[in-house]
Amino acid sequence: MNAKIFYPAAALIALLMIALSFVWPQGQGTRSPGPFGHAIETPDYYRMVRERDARRHKQAVERAQREKLTAAHQAAASATSASVFATDAP
């Protein structure tokens, strides 16, 4: 093959491969920087764990408050019923 054809063709192919490398996904599934690609959004595991723990803590606090309120209502009801029976006795 003639050198006047081979070297310009090889240079053109090299430039096309370099241009392709700018838009092709690279490495561990990461995309090229914009404007050729976009970042892959993965869920933030640690944020999910913090939110889950905060939600469970809030539920435990609410449950404890409900149990405390229920116990207070039951104590008030039993005290009221005891006082009613105490006044009825001769």
Helices and strands as residue ranges (DSSP letters): H 3-23, H 45-88
